[in-house]
Amino acid sequence: MNEIIVYAKIGGKKQFLGTFDSIDEIQPELDRLLEFNNKISWTPFVYFLMNGEEYKLYLEDEK
């Protein structure tokens, strides 16, 4: 099974946020993680890597 790597692009660097087994796991865990670490402002800068391709992750809170 391929893991999904999630990170935020902040200040020209990638800040690792976690690995997940499925897309469905990302939203609730990432919401909790960003809130716990007081990094909600990172929401617009979150990306994920799946099967070697980078994608922008749009979270429910994002407009």
N, C-alpha and C positions, 0 to 999 in steps of 0.2 A: 504494500500500500504506500502511496506517495503522501508525504506529509506536506502540509501547506504552511509556509513560513510567512509570518506577519511582522511588519516593521513600519516605523515612521521615518520619513525623510525630514530630518531636522538639521538645519545649519550645514547642509551639504554632506551630511553623514547619515547612515542608516542606524536607527536605534531599534534593536531587536525587541519584539514584544511577545513572541511566543510561536509555538508550532501547534498545529491542529490536524486532526485526522479527516475532518470534513468541514465544508463551508458552514453548515448549520451550527457548529460549535463556536464559531468565531464571534458573532455579535454579542451574546450574553457575557462571554468571558472577557472580551476586549472592553466592553462597557465597564465591567467591574474593575478590571486592571487599571484603566485610565483614570477612573474616579478615585480608586484607592491611592494611586500615586500622584493625584492632583495634576494630571496631564490631559484633561479634557480638551485643552487648546490644541492638542496634537491630532484631534479627530480629522481635520481636513487633509492631513499629511500621511494617512495610513495607506499602505500598499501591501499586497501579498504576492508571493511567488508560488506558482503551481505549475508543475510539469515544465520547469525552466522558463516560464513566461511571467512577466510582471504585469499586475493588474492594479488599478486604483480601487480601493475598498470604500464604498459609500456606505456610511453608517446611518441608521434611522434618524439620529439627531441632526444630521447634516442637511443643510438647505441648499 
